[in-house]
Amino acid sequence: MKKWSAAVVIFLFMCLFPIAAQAGVVPSIVLDGVTIEQRSGAPAENVGNAVLVPIRIVSENLGYQVKWEKETKSVLVQKGSRSIAMTAGRDTATVNGRPVELDSPPLVKQGTTLVPLRFVGEGMGLEVGWDNGTKTVSLRTAPPVAEQDEEDEATTTLSPSLNAELQSINFSSNRLMITTSGEVKPKLSTLGAPDRIIVDMPETTFSESFIQGQDFSSDGSGSIVVTDSTVVSKVRYAMFSHSPSTVRIVFDLKQSATAKWSLGDNHVLLVDLTASNGESASQPALPTDDGKKIVIIDPGHGGRQSGAVSISGKYEKDFNLAVGLKVQALLQKHEDIQTVITRQDDTELSLQQRVEMAELNQADLFISIHGNKFTTPDPNGIETLYSRIESKTLADVLHTHIMPVAGLKDRGVKMVSLHVTRETSMPAVLLELGFMSNPTDEALMLTEDYQERCAEAIVDGIIEFLGL
C-alpha cells in the first residue's frame, strides 16, 4: 500500500512539474539577433498569452523615450513620430492617438511596471516573433519601405480607385464641415420649390467607416436634422452617381440662401451660408467683433468606436452623445457663447479630426465627454483629465462644479497624455463622468436626471471659466 501511494505521488509530481517549471521560466528577448540581458530582480514574465517586460527594457534596450506617471499609473512610450499611451490595469491604449484594445494591460508588480512587449514592439514598427519551444521573443527592426519612384506614383495617381473618401460630416451654426481623405472641388447649385442648395463632390465616395457609422435609409441616403438654424431644416447626403463617383449633399432651406465653399487644412471642406436678404445666415465659429466665445463640445467615440461597454451592454458612445447634446442645448441659450459640437449623431470621427475641428474654428476651449471603464467592477467615480499646464485651470473649475451635483467618488484632476487634450492649442479637458464597468455608477449614468445635472454643471463651469 505504501509503495502504491509513493507511485501515485511520483506520477502526480511528474504531471505537475512541467507546468510549474514553465510558469517560472523567464522569457528570453532577442533584438536583431542579440540577446537582451535582464536583471534578476525584474525580469520579463509570461502573463496569460502575453510577455510583459519592465519599462526599463523598453527605454534602455529598445531606445524609446518612456515617461511614467506614478499617480495615474500611466506610461507614454515615444520614438520619433510614434507614440503609445497605456495605463496599468486598463485594457485600452492609444497608438499615435488612436484607441486600441489590449489583450494584456500593463501591470505594476513589486514596484516594477511591466508592459506588453508585442504590443509595444509592433506599435513602434518592429517585427515580433515567439518561439514557444525556447520561450524566446524575437524582435527585428523592420526593413525600410522602398520609396516609390515617380513613374509608379504617376501611374497610381491615374488609378480610378483613388477617389477621395468622405470620412465625416458635421453641421453647426450654419456651417457644414466635411473631412475627406483627399482634395475635392465641389460644385454648388440651387433649386426652388422648395428651396434647396446642392453640393456635388465629384470623384468622391463614402468611406467604409462612415457608412458603418451612419443610419442610412432604404434608398441609400442619410441625413442630419438641424435644430439650431433659422435657415436650414435638414442636411441630406447620398451617392448621386457611381460613374463617375459623386457624393451629393443637399441643404433643405427654411428661407432662400446662397452658399460658398472654402478648403481648410488636411482636406477639410467648409460650406458657409448667406441669407438672401444679404445678412450672413452663417455664423462661422471664428473670432468676431461681438466678443462671442467659441466652445467645442466633443462627445467621445461614435460609429464603430463604441467606447466602453457597460455591464448591462450599453455603449459609452451613446452616453457621451446624450450628455454632449444636453450641454450644447444649454450653451445655445447664452448669447455670449457660440457652440460647435463635433458630432450630433452616431458619426465616427478620428481623434485628429476632432482636434482639427477645434483648430479650424479657433475655439476658446475644448471639452471632451466620456465614460470610464476598468477590467474589474470595483473602480468608480469621476476624474477630470488634461495634458497641458495651460488647461489645468479649466480642469479645476469644471471638476469643482461637477463633483457636488454628480454624487460619485472624487478621483481628482489628473495630467494625462491624451491626443485631443494634448494636440489642441486652446485649454482642453476630458471628463470621465463615471465608470460604466461599475454597477452603481452605470445605473446612475444611464438616467436622464444624472445626464442633465452633469450638463448643467459643465455649462456652469464654462461660464465661470470664461468670466461671463
Stockholm file with secondary structure:
# STOCKHOLM 1.0

chainA/1-468         MKKWSAAVVIFLFMCLFPIAAQAGVVPSIVLDGVTIEQRSGAPAENVGNAVLVPIRIVSENLGYQVKWEKETKSVLVQKGSRSIAMTAGRDTATVNGRPVELDSPPLVKQGTTLVPLRFVGEGMGLEVGWDNGTKTVSLRTAPPVAEQDEEDEATTTLSPSLNAELQSINFSSNRLMITTSGEVKPKLSTLGAPDRIIVDMPETTFSESFIQGQDFSSDGSGSIVVTDSTVVSKVRYAMFSHSPSTVRIVFDLKQSATAKWSLGDNHVLLVDLTASNGESASQPALPTDDGKKIVIIDPGHGGRQSGAVSISGKYEKDFNLAVGLKVQALLQKHEDIQTVITRQDDTELSLQQRVEMAELNQADLFISIHGNKFTTPDPNGIETLYSRIESKTLADVLHTHIMPVAGLKDRGVKMVSLHVTRETSMPAVLLELGFMSNPTDEALMLTEDYQERCAEAIVDGIIEFLGL
#=GR chainA/1-468 SS CHHHHHHHHHHHHHHHHHHHHHHHCCCEEEETTEECCCCTTSCCEEETTEEEEEHHIIIIISCCEEEEETTTTEEEEEETTEEEEEETTCSEEEETTEEEECSSCCEEETTEEEEEHHHHHHHTTEEEEEETTTTEEEEEECCCCCCCCHHHHHHHHTCGGGCEEEEEEEEETTEEEEEESSCCCCEEEEETTTTEEEEEEETEEECHHHHHHSCCCTTSEEEEECCSCSSEEEEEEEEEEETTEEEEEEEEESSCEEEEEEECSSSEEEEEEEETTSSCCCCCSSCCTTCCEEEEEEECCBTTBCCCBCTTSCBHHHHHHHHHHHHHHHHTTCTTEEEEESCSSSCCCCHHHHHHHHHHTTCSEEEEEEEECCSSSCCCCEEEEESSGGGHHHHHHHHHHHHHHHCSCEEEEEECCCHHHHSCSSCEEEEEEEETTSHHHHHHHTSHHHHHHHHHHHHHHHHHHHTC
#=GC SS_cons         CHHHHHHHHHHHHHHHHHHHHHHHCCCEEEETTEECCCCTTSCCEEETTEEEEEHHIIIIISCCEEEEETTTTEEEEEETTEEEEEETTCSEEEETTEEEECSSCCEEETTEEEEEHHHHHHHTTEEEEEETTTTEEEEEECCCCCCCCHHHHHHHHTCGGGCEEEEEEEEETTEEEEEESSCCCCEEEEETTTTEEEEEEETEEECHHHHHHSCCCTTSEEEEECCSCSSEEEEEEEEEEETTEEEEEEEEESSCEEEEEEECSSSEEEEEEEETTSSCCCCCSSCCTTCCEEEEEEECCBTTBCCCBCTTSCBHHHHHHHHHHHHHHHHTTCTTEEEEESCSSSCCCCHHHHHHHHHHTTCSEEEEEEEECCSSSCCCCEEEEESSGGGHHHHHHHHHHHHHHHCSCEEEEEECCCHHHHSCSSCEEEEEEEETTSHHHHHHHTSHHHHHHHHHHHHHHHHHHHTC
//
